[in-house]
Amino acid sequence: MLPYSHSVNRIQLPRNMIENSMFEEEPDVVDLAKEPCLHPLEPDEVEYEPRSSRLLVRGLGENEMDEDEEDYESSAKLLGMSFMNRSTGLRNNAAGYRQSSDGSCSVPSLRTMVVCAIVLVIAVSVIMVIYLLPKCTFTKEGCHKKNHTMELIYPLATNGKRFPWAKTRLPSNVVPLHYDLVLQPNLTTTKFAGSVQITVNVIQVTWNIILHSSGLNITKATLTSAGWNQAKPVAVLEYPIRDQIAVVAPDALLVGQNYTLIIDYSSNLSDTYYGFYKVSYKDEHAEKRWLAATQFEPLAARSAFPCFDEPAFKATFLIKIQRDEQHSALSNMPKVQLSGIVQDEFSVSLKMSTYLVAFIVANLKNISKETNRTLVSIYAMPQKLGQVEHALDTAVKLLEFYQKYFHIEYPLQKLDLVAIPDFQAGAMENWGLITFRETTLLFDNKTSSAMDKKLVTAVIAHELAHQWFGNLVTMEWWNDLWLNEGFATFMEYFAMDRTFPELQTDEEFLKVRFKTMMKDSLNASHPISSAVQSSEQIEEMFDALSYIKGASLLLMLKKYIKHDSFQAGIENYLHNHSYGSTRSDDLWDSMNEITNGTLDVKKLMKTWILQKGFPLVTVKRQGKSLHVQQERFFLKKYFFSYSYLWHIPLSYTTNKCNPFLCPYAYLLDQKSATIELQEEVAWVKFNVDMNGYYIVHYAEDDWNALIDLLKNNLTALSAKDRAHLINNIFSLVGIGKVPLLKAFHLLDYLVKENHTAPISQALFQVNLIYDLVEKRGMQDLAARVVDRVEKLLRSKIDQQTWTDDGTISEREFRSTVLAFACSHHLGNCRTTATKLFEEWKASNGTKSLPTDVMKTVFTTGAKTDDGWEFLLSMYTSSVSEAEKHKMLEALASTEDVRKLIWLMQTSLEGDLIRAQELSHIIATVIQSLPGHLLAWDFVKENWEKLIRKFHLGSFAIQNIVTVSTFQFSTEAHLLEVKTFFESKSEKVSQLRCVKEAIETIQLNIKWMERNLATLQQWL
Ligand SMILES: [Zn+2]
């Protein structure tokens, strides 16, 4: 799946330049949690520890773990510590180090530490005694001792009887082999009936079959076996809290036997974006119609049919859809027959996970093309069929590329890509039937910009990569979601770079890596491979870390072990595990087969996937020696942080780099090391092209040498390196390693810069500062920040033409610079934009506008009431989603409070403006001063409706929480945000996005305390 916020690169991540300052003064429990281990991490000691172990032993709910515990648990796992060592004493000690109530910092004295150590030892001893007395040992399966606690935790089914299963994960004593599914959706009543026959195999003798079902009204259930004369009725117990049902067999189910479970049921088509859901749309005659489509990942297949809804339970599926005569149906597999008039039967699927099952009942049209015995088709609403050609060409090219690159053929005879008119994610990789938002599949020559083309191409590349990474080989459980999403994201950029080099998407990849590192440097971050159980935790795994950090780590590995070995490794992995399920270790084992003892990939990569955050590498040059040292980014030299150790494949270049050997590589697997150069150099730059996932700090002379280099000979470094230096220096300002003015001093070289990547990174950093200052009501100061940058960019702004000419990079550059100029009223930007808007308006929207500046033109036009109203009327009639997207952003950029409220409310209702747009609308609304307060009020007032529509933990909710709070920088707002989320359920206050939001505000407050005075004096 590709969350929409990721796909359009609009994810609003918190501020790294700010966040770190706080930690110098406020060490959080994460450090203390690691106190027991002062030796370097030994990744091989890491063990998987399911949370159910806690449930069984303590007899407690799964959500009891608080933030401190979570940190500690993850650290404990990393350090190979026994679960028993977790102690509340530790946490109490940790609390002692927290910031005191008056806001000052309590740096622990030696005496405090000694006292804490004693308390710690006592607490650990007490806990160990408590745990050891019942002779309970912890293993992967939890506590083996059968005691009363275990008996007590069996829940009650809805009928009051004891439900025979007490875990969130299904048992593995019965496994599904095959599903026969018949569905009868009624688009008039918006209900559906279903019947599923599941053939299961028994691994361990049992009387119960436990599987998933959510919101289904089960009317009949029977069980048959080859040895039985006839099907026997069975009782079904339901436990809705975990979406589980238990089929109680009349006899013991015997090991090795197959049984067929038949369940008849009915339900309503969903009015959310999950499960089997309904979508209303206007047809070409403007009449309201309905279609029904599915979105199952991660946990919604169970709401369309009873099933074993975990990714490792792979099976084959035979799907039959009974439908109205006027509709047609699609599913993963090709249609094999029409029986009667209204039933479509699809051929039996390959062995696959439930979350990849899909079907659609609708009135769509398509165009198709055959490649390598696979028929590729693009489906859209009939009136949009003119916008599908780009997608078809792109999909065919990419399918051919992947087959060659992996040396594994796409295994199905058909591949459908379908544009769904209302869709929450960016796209979903259902095997053979990929679903998309209209904006991520359709391309309209008149209204789609260079960036839109990149977006459509990228999303197709991502979803096609999933046909191998995810569909053919699937992560065993959601803790390793990164195996699916990190790989698909990595392959998305790689395939585009190989297949469509003119799109220059490697810079796009760079941009999202910067943003992801901001998120990953928060204490609320998580290792990309993290234990998850509850539905909210699983939903929250769909974040920038699983996607972008996962992809970044693969990029770093590929650069280090070289492309050929990397390719051979992933080919090996895909071959070894086709139609199977994997853990992260399986990938590293496949890589190690290729490196053959020359490098232990598993040892190296475990330090990256099992630790949150990333390293800061500090470089000091003395003559020909380079002293390099690592620590966790943002932590002060604080001995607790020493438990963090990464194996970092360093890369570096110098002014005397030998072109045959450059960039140089060095594996830093210790805290520090010295690299000897062959000769003295004038400058050195580490993390070449930012292919590594770390930030670099230099000694003052080396920073000065690099700044001089930028000013005098900027092409000595690549555009990516230049963008990386800008990103690094502003990140370092946040942790107080570099003064703010030095970062602005570096930006002075921008006068000579003409490349998109460094300029957009500079504007991004400046905008962060601008937003923070402006939202505190200091418009004068905010304007002075912009003035400072304008002086550097003025000639570039003036040089821009309002056309679609040039390379993709030039077009993107124009789009970025003019959007910045018009939004800050620089030069004559708004005059030109207004002129273009008026001409377009006078032509009643028929005059074509340059697509790359269309959004800027609309945004400027929407500043007047007339312009806004006209845009809204055009929005409702346009059939181009690309155009509508730009219009909507313009409409949401007004500062008229009434209009903003109306937009958010209308989108939440989902009729005139679809609810799929809401998180994007809010992300635009918050950009203005009145808007950011309004958006937060809107979120508070409509919280219940929001989580009903979008699900707790979903990326839409993550995005809404982040964007509506990330600009706050006062104690009053901090208290308000905290109080609001705490007043909701425990689940809400424990959401990771909520923790991130609170941490970000705290960091904003600190940043303002540190830097505001400097800014005021300097500007
Ligand atoms: Zn994906």
Boltz pocket constraint, residues with backbone or C-beta under 6 A from the ligand:
constraints:
  - pocket:
      binder: B
      contacts: [[A, 1], [A, 2], [A, 427], [A, 429], [A, 462], [A, 466], [A, 484], [A, 485], [A, 488]]
      max_distance: 6.0
